[in-house]
Amino acid sequence: MGQILDALHQLQAIELKIAAIRRTEAGKTRRVQTYKRQVAAADTQFAEHRKAVRERQLRLDQLNLEVAARDQNIQKQRDALGRAKTNKEYAAILAAINTTKADNSKLESTALELMDDIQSLKSATVHMEEEKTALLARVADAEREAQAYRDEVAAELARLEGEREECATGIGPELLQTFSRLAEHHDGEALAPVQEANRKRTEYICGGCNMTIALEIVNVLKSSEEIRFCHVCGRILYLEEPASRRSS
């Protein structure tokens, strides 16, 4: 393995450690954001319930006023019964009273249904407030956990980033830029080994994406220190050393 590839391997080892730290940190941050979205959803649902309660309460108040007005009308009609001069007039007033009573009965039934509905909504709202309180506690816990992790790994992350800068000094700026882009895209894995897929047919694949690698590229890697890339995933390719060489 050439000097440049050796430097790239060292750089990738550092990148993988940094990526693992960032991945864990991102997971903890996502957990915080998930709980915050749940709190926002609870706020929306809570606001909708509050609005529904207000609307029903307004309708209930209107019904109560209407029932009270009809009760007053019934009383006036009863007073009019005593002043009726003919049976026909008396019967008409009595029919009007009965009609008003029937209408009132319907309004009172609707009012009772509204009262039950309001009570159910209020009970649900209380439950939602309890859930929101629990969610806020989870947000606080998750934020503390995320911050504690950031504090815990800060020194290690700074050390690794320092090593990365030091290790990158021997790599050309263009190749280093390509490596950094690949590492970011592939979660730290900018390099991929060339693997033998079929020895009899002399077939090789990229160890990163499992796509076929042309024999021409493999021969270049065997005979020179030139940098070659996978034509599919873009990773920098390298040949794995035989076990006998690695152990010597």
WOTAMO-V711435 format. One record per backbone hydrogen bond with DSSP energy under -0.5 kcal/mol. NH is the residue of the N-H (numbers start at 1). CO is the residue of the C=O. E is the energy in kcal/mol with one decimal. If there is no record, write none. Layout:
nh: (NH NH)
co: (CO CO)
e: (E E)
//
This chain:
nh: (6 7 8 9 10 11 12 13 14 15 16 17 18 19 20 21 22 23 24 25 26 27 28 29 30 31 32 33 34 35 36 37 38 39 40 41 42 43 44 45 46 47 48 49 50 51 52 53 54 55 56 57 58 59 60 61 62 63 64 65 66 67 68 69 70 71 72 73 74 75 76 77 78 79 80 81 82 83 83 84 84 90 91 92 93 94 95 96 97 98 99 100 101 102 103 104 105 106 107 108 109 110 111 112 113 114 115 116 117 118 119 120 121 122 123 124 125 126 127 128 129 130 131 132 133 134 135 136 137 138 139 140 141 142 143 144 145 146 147 148 149 150 151 152 153 154 157 158 159 160 161 162 163 164 165 166 167 168 169 170 171 176 177 178 179 180 181 182 183 184 185 186 187 188 189 190 192 194 195 195 197 197 198 202 202 203 204 205 206 207 210 213 217 218 219 220 221 222 223 224 230 234 236 237 238 240 245 246 247 248)
co: (2 3 4 5 6 7 8 9 10 11 12 13 14 15 16 17 18 19 20 21 22 23 24 25 26 27 28 29 30 31 32 33 34 35 36 37 38 39 40 41 42 43 44 45 46 47 48 49 50 51 52 53 54 55 56 57 58 59 60 61 62 63 64 65 66 67 68 69 70 71 72 73 74 75 76 77 78 79 80 80 81 86 87 88 89 90 91 92 93 94 95 96 97 98 99 100 101 102 103 104 105 106 107 108 109 110 111 112 113 114 115 116 117 118 119 120 121 122 123 124 125 126 127 128 129 130 131 132 133 134 135 136 137 138 139 140 141 142 143 144 145 146 147 148 149 150 153 154 155 156 157 158 159 160 161 162 163 164 166 167 168 172 173 174 175 176 177 178 179 180 181 182 184 183 186 188 236 238 193 205 195 203 203 198 199 198 213 195 211 193 206 204 214 214 215 216 217 218 219 220 235 230 190 228 192 194 242 242 243 244)
e: (-2.3 -2.2 -2.5 -2.6 -2.2 -2.4 -2.7 -2.3 -1.7 -2.6 -2.9 -1.3 -2.5 -3.2 -2.0 -1.9 -2.8 -2.7 -2.1 -2.6 -3.0 -2.2 -2.0 -2.2 -2.8 -1.8 -1.7 -2.5 -2.7 -2.1 -2.2 -2.4 -2.0 -2.1 -2.5 -2.5 -2.3 -2.5 -2.2 -2.6 -2.7 -2.6 -2.2 -2.2 -2.6 -2.4 -2.3 -2.5 -2.4 -2.6 -2.3 -2.6 -2.5 -2.1 -2.6 -2.5 -2.1 -2.3 -2.7 -2.2 -2.3 -2.9 -2.5 -2.4 -2.2 -2.5 -2.1 -1.8 -2.5 -2.2 -2.1 -2.5 -2.4 -2.2 -1.9 -1.3 -1.0 -0.5 -0.8 -0.5 -1.2 -2.4 -2.8 -2.0 -2.2 -2.5 -2.3 -2.0 -2.3 -2.4 -2.3 -2.4 -2.5 -2.3 -2.4 -2.6 -2.3 -1.8 -2.3 -2.9 -2.0 -2.3 -2.4 -2.3 -2.1 -2.3 -2.4 -2.3 -2.4 -2.9 -2.3 -2.3 -2.5 -2.6 -2.4 -2.4 -2.4 -2.2 -2.0 -2.4 -2.4 -1.9 -2.2 -2.7 -2.2 -2.0 -2.5 -2.8 -1.7 -1.9 -2.6 -2.4 -2.5 -3.0 -2.7 -2.3 -2.5 -2.5 -2.5 -2.6 -2.1 -2.3 -2.6 -2.3 -2.3 -0.9 -3.1 -2.4 -2.3 -2.5 -2.5 -1.9 -2.4 -2.5 -2.1 -2.2 -3.0 -1.9 -1.0 -0.8 -1.6 -2.8 -2.2 -2.0 -2.9 -2.6 -2.1 -2.5 -3.0 -2.2 -2.1 -2.6 -0.7 -4.3 -1.6 -1.3 -2.6 -2.6 -0.6 -2.9 -0.7 -2.1 -1.7 -0.5 -0.7 -2.5 -0.6 -2.8 -2.7 -2.8 -2.5 -2.6 -0.6 -1.7 -2.6 -1.9 -2.4 -1.9 -1.8 -1.7 -2.6 -1.1 -2.8 -3.0 -1.4 -0.6 -0.5 -2.1 -1.9 -0.6)
//
